[in-house]
Amino acid sequence: MNVQIHAKDVSLQANTRAHIEAAIEAFKRYSLDITTVNVNLRSEKKGVSVEFDIHIAHAQPVVINQSDEDLDTAIDLAIERATKALRRLHDRIVSHKAASIKDMEVVVEE
């Protein structure tokens, strides 16, 4: 998995970077084939904007945009939304792999 963290007009502290990287490592628990995660932090007129761009093999990319006045709050909200989106995608993939009607056993009563 390729991880890139970019900060534009925002000072990115070591503990904030470690927090983002730990959250990205937690994304692995959904057993999705995540190829690339791009994190963009930008300063705006009213606070900070955080964007997670998560590329998954054989699926559409998941893009999360979150703005807030506080950097840590924006990051936490974006991580929460990304986790929710990945969990939904994982559940959708798992439910499609469930046994179909054709695979079920037929019980014949005599």
PyMOL commands that set and color helices and strands:
alter all, ss='L'
color gray80, all
select helices_A, chain A and resi 14-30+71-96
alter helices_A, ss='H'
color red, helices_A
select strands_A, chain A and resi 2-8+34-44+47-56+62-68
alter strands_A, ss='S'
color yellow, strands_A
deselect
rebuild
show_as cartoon
